């Protein structure tokens, strides 16, 4: 085996492949609609360890949250009457308003919206991820800090659920 410094070349190649896999799931977890709900099963399917995969996917899923909270609503409202982007802006504006209405119907008391947002993001169903939850929270003016805490908690819950389901599936299939 060839040596490079004190590290065998074979280990270096394996390490580079693993870093590329982590980068792939990191970027997949940023994609709207699929987010970490797809990234965690992909990571498990690629043979990456579960806990680091959850951490990488959660971080990737959280990267867009501040941008969405601070700018998405303003951009969507601005784009509602623009000829080339009005259809997509209407779609996401309506989705954000609908998410906000679902969250505002919460009856959990003082922290109702935060708990509802956490549950909304934490249940790994299509359309209930960090992007939609953050957009809904911005429509409700929930507050940046509360939104980030609730979305992060929901993202971690969804990641654990997806990792559990993915690991059970992998073991059942025998991969």
C-alpha positions as CSV (number, residue, x, y, z in Angstrom):
1,X,0.0,0.0,0.0
2,X,1.3,3.4,-0.9
3,X,2.0,5.9,1.9
4,X,1.2,9.6,1.7
5,X,2.8,11.2,4.7
6,X,1.8,9.0,7.6
7,X,-1.6,8.2,6.1
8,X,-2.0,5.2,3.8
9,X,-3.4,6.2,0.4
10,X,-6.3,3.7,0.6
11,X,-7.6,5.4,3.8
12,X,-7.3,8.9,2.2
13,X,-9.5,7.7,-0.8
14,X,-12.1,6.2,1.5
15,X,-12.1,9.4,3.6
16,X,-12.7,11.5,0.5
17,X,-15.5,9.3,-0.7
18,X,-17.1,9.5,2.7
19,X,-16.8,13.3,2.7
20,X,-18.4,13.4,-0.7
21,X,-21.3,11.3,0.5
22,X,-21.8,13.6,3.5
23,X,-21.7,16.7,1.2
24,X,-24.3,15.0,-1.0
25,X,-26.8,14.4,1.8
26,X,-26.0,17.9,3.2
27,X,-27.1,19.5,0.0
28,X,-30.1,17.1,-0.5
29,X,-31.3,18.2,2.9
30,X,-31.5,21.8,1.7
31,X,-33.8,21.1,-1.2
32,X,-37.4,22.2,-0.6
33,X,-40.1,19.6,-0.3
34,X,-37.7,16.6,0.1
35,X,-35.4,18.1,2.7
36,X,-34.0,15.8,5.3
37,X,-37.0,13.4,4.8
38,X,-35.1,12.2,1.7
39,X,-31.5,13.0,2.9
40,X,-31.5,10.7,5.9
41,X,-32.7,7.6,4.1
42,X,-30.2,8.4,1.3
43,X,-27.4,8.6,3.9
44,X,-28.4,5.3,5.5
45,X,-28.7,3.7,2.1
46,X,-25.2,4.9,1.3
47,X,-23.9,3.1,4.4
48,X,-23.1,6.3,6.4
49,X,-23.3,6.0,10.2
50,X,-26.7,7.1,11.6
51,X,-25.8,9.7,14.2
52,X,-23.3,11.7,12.0
53,X,-25.8,11.5,9.2
54,X,-28.6,12.9,11.4
55,X,-26.3,15.8,12.4
56,X,-25.2,16.6,8.9
57,X,-28.7,16.4,7.5
58,X,-30.2,18.5,10.3
59,X,-27.5,21.2,9.8
60,X,-28.2,21.2,6.0
61,X,-31.9,21.4,6.6
62,X,-31.5,24.4,8.9
63,X,-29.1,26.4,6.7
64,X,-32.0,27.9,4.6
65,X,-34.2,28.7,7.7
66,X,-32.9,32.2,8.4
67,X,-33.1,33.2,4.8
68,X,-36.6,31.8,4.4
69,X,-37.7,33.6,7.6
70,X,-36.2,36.9,6.8
71,X,-36.7,37.2,3.0
72,X,-39.1,34.6,1.5
73,X,-42.4,36.3,2.6
74,X,-41.2,39.7,1.3
75,X,-40.1,38.2,-2.0
76,X,-43.4,36.2,-2.5
77,X,-45.5,39.3,-1.8
78,X,-43.4,41.3,-4.2
79,X,-43.7,38.7,-6.9
80,X,-47.4,38.2,-6.7
81,X,-48.0,40.7,-9.5
82,X,-44.9,40.1,-11.6
83,X,-45.7,38.4,-15.0
84,X,-43.0,35.7,-15.1
85,X,-43.0,34.6,-11.5
86,X,-46.5,35.3,-10.3
87,X,-47.7,31.7,-10.6
88,X,-44.9,30.2,-8.5
89,X,-45.1,33.1,-6.0
90,X,-48.9,32.5,-5.6
91,X,-48.2,28.8,-5.1
92,X,-45.7,29.3,-2.3
93,X,-47.5,32.4,-0.8
94,X,-50.7,30.3,-0.6
95,X,-48.8,27.4,0.9
96,X,-47.2,29.6,3.5
97,X,-50.6,31.2,4.4
98,X,-52.2,27.7,4.7
99,X,-49.4,26.5,7.0
100,X,-49.8,29.7,9.1
101,X,-53.5,29.1,9.4
102,X,-52.9,25.5,10.5
103,X,-50.4,26.6,13.1
104,X,-52.5,29.5,14.4
105,X,-55.4,27.1,15.1
106,X,-53.3,25.5,17.9
107,X,-54.8,25.3,21.4
108,X,-51.7,24.5,23.4
109,X,-51.7,27.7,25.6
110,X,-48.8,30.1,26.0
111,X,-46.4,28.2,23.8
112,X,-49.1,26.9,21.5
113,X,-47.6,28.1,18.2
114,X,-44.1,27.0,19.1
115,X,-45.4,23.5,20.0
116,X,-47.6,23.4,16.9
117,X,-44.7,24.5,14.7
118,X,-42.4,21.8,16.3
119,X,-45.0,19.1,15.7
120,X,-45.7,20.4,12.1
121,X,-42.1,20.2,11.2
122,X,-41.4,17.0,13.2
123,X,-44.0,14.9,11.5
124,X,-42.2,13.6,8.3
125,X,-45.0,14.0,5.8
126,X,-44.8,15.8,2.4
127,X,-45.2,19.5,2.8
128,X,-44.5,19.7,6.6
129,X,-40.8,20.4,6.7
130,X,-38.5,23.2,7.7
131,X,-39.2,25.3,4.6
132,X,-43.0,25.2,4.9
133,X,-42.9,25.6,8.7
134,X,-40.6,28.5,8.6
135,X,-42.6,30.2,5.9
136,X,-45.8,29.7,7.9
137,X,-44.1,31.1,11.0
138,X,-43.0,34.2,9.1
139,X,-46.6,34.7,7.9
140,X,-47.7,34.6,11.6
141,X,-44.8,36.9,12.8
142,X,-43.9,34.2,15.4
143,X,-40.5,35.7,16.0
144,X,-37.1,34.7,14.7
145,X,-35.7,33.0,17.8
146,X,-38.9,31.0,18.5
147,X,-39.1,29.9,14.9
148,X,-35.5,28.7,14.8
149,X,-35.9,26.8,18.1
150,X,-39.2,25.2,17.1
151,X,-38.0,24.3,13.6
152,X,-34.7,22.9,14.8
153,X,-36.5,20.7,17.4
154,X,-39.0,19.5,14.7
155,X,-36.1,18.8,12.3
156,X,-34.3,16.7,14.9
157,X,-37.6,14.8,15.6
158,X,-38.1,14.2,11.9
159,X,-34.5,13.1,11.5
160,X,-34.8,10.5,14.3
161,X,-38.0,9.2,12.9
162,X,-36.6,8.9,9.3
163,X,-33.4,7.3,10.6
164,X,-35.3,4.7,12.6
165,X,-37.6,3.9,9.7
166,X,-34.6,3.8,7.3
167,X,-32.5,1.5,9.6
168,X,-35.4,-0.9,10.1
169,X,-36.0,-1.0,6.3
170,X,-32.3,-1.6,5.6
171,X,-32.2,-4.4,8.1
172,X,-35.4,-6.0,6.9
173,X,-34.2,-5.9,3.3
174,X,-30.7,-7.0,4.4
175,X,-28.6,-4.4,2.7
